[in-house]
Amino acid sequence: MVDFRVIPYEIKDPLELNLAFIPFIMGGGLFIPSFDSYALGELLSVDLQLPGKVEVLRIEGKVVWITPSNALHHVLPGIGIQFIGSNAQSVKSKIEAHLDKSMQAGGYTYGIIDETKKEK
């Protein structure tokens, strides 16, 4: 049995959810702002609380990137996780159902900037 490091993540508002969700990672993913140390490939269990919800979603994830605290472009430090495990698709669907599709985040996801969507 694999021992997962458990971390809590409460998303307080819809904009934060839109910025934290990473749809382009296979199976879905989430950026979690953090100053803690993690290793690529590290397995985590995230207790995610969505905006306005009491229910906590338990997400198994694997660290697929790390944004250090000294990153360029003033992006938040933290980790990007890829959803893994038996409930990965279900968690991705629940998060997608709570995204505010009318809210434009400007091509920005916490931890990265999509240079192709920058205004010229």
Rosetta blueprint (number, residue, H / E / L):
1 M L
2 V L
3 D L
4 F L
5 R E
6 V E
7 I E
8 P E
9 Y E
10 E E
11 I L
12 K L
13 D L
14 P H
15 L H
16 E H
17 L H
18 N H
19 L H
20 A H
21 F E
22 I E
23 P L
24 F L
25 I L
26 M L
27 G L
28 G L
29 G E
30 L E
31 F E
32 I E
33 P E
34 S L
35 F L
36 D L
37 S L
38 Y L
39 A L
40 L L
41 G L
42 E L
43 L E
44 L E
45 S E
46 V E
47 D E
48 L E
49 Q E
50 L L
51 P L
52 G L
53 K L
54 V L
55 E L
56 V E
57 L E
58 R E
59 I E
60 E E
61 G E
62 K E
63 V E
64 V E
65 W E
66 I E
67 T E
68 P L
69 S L
70 N L
71 A L
72 L H
73 H H
74 H H
75 V L
76 L L
77 P L
78 G E
79 I E
80 G E
81 I E
82 Q E
83 F E
84 I E
85 G L
86 S L
87 N L
88 A H
89 Q H
90 S H
91 V H
92 K H
93 S H
94 K H
95 I H
96 E H
97 A H
98 H H
99 L L
100 D L
101 K L
102 S L
103 M L
104 Q L
105 A L
106 G L
107 G L
108 Y E
109 T E
110 Y L
111 G L
112 I E
113 I E
114 D L
115 E H
116 T H
117 K H
118 K L
119 E L
120 K L
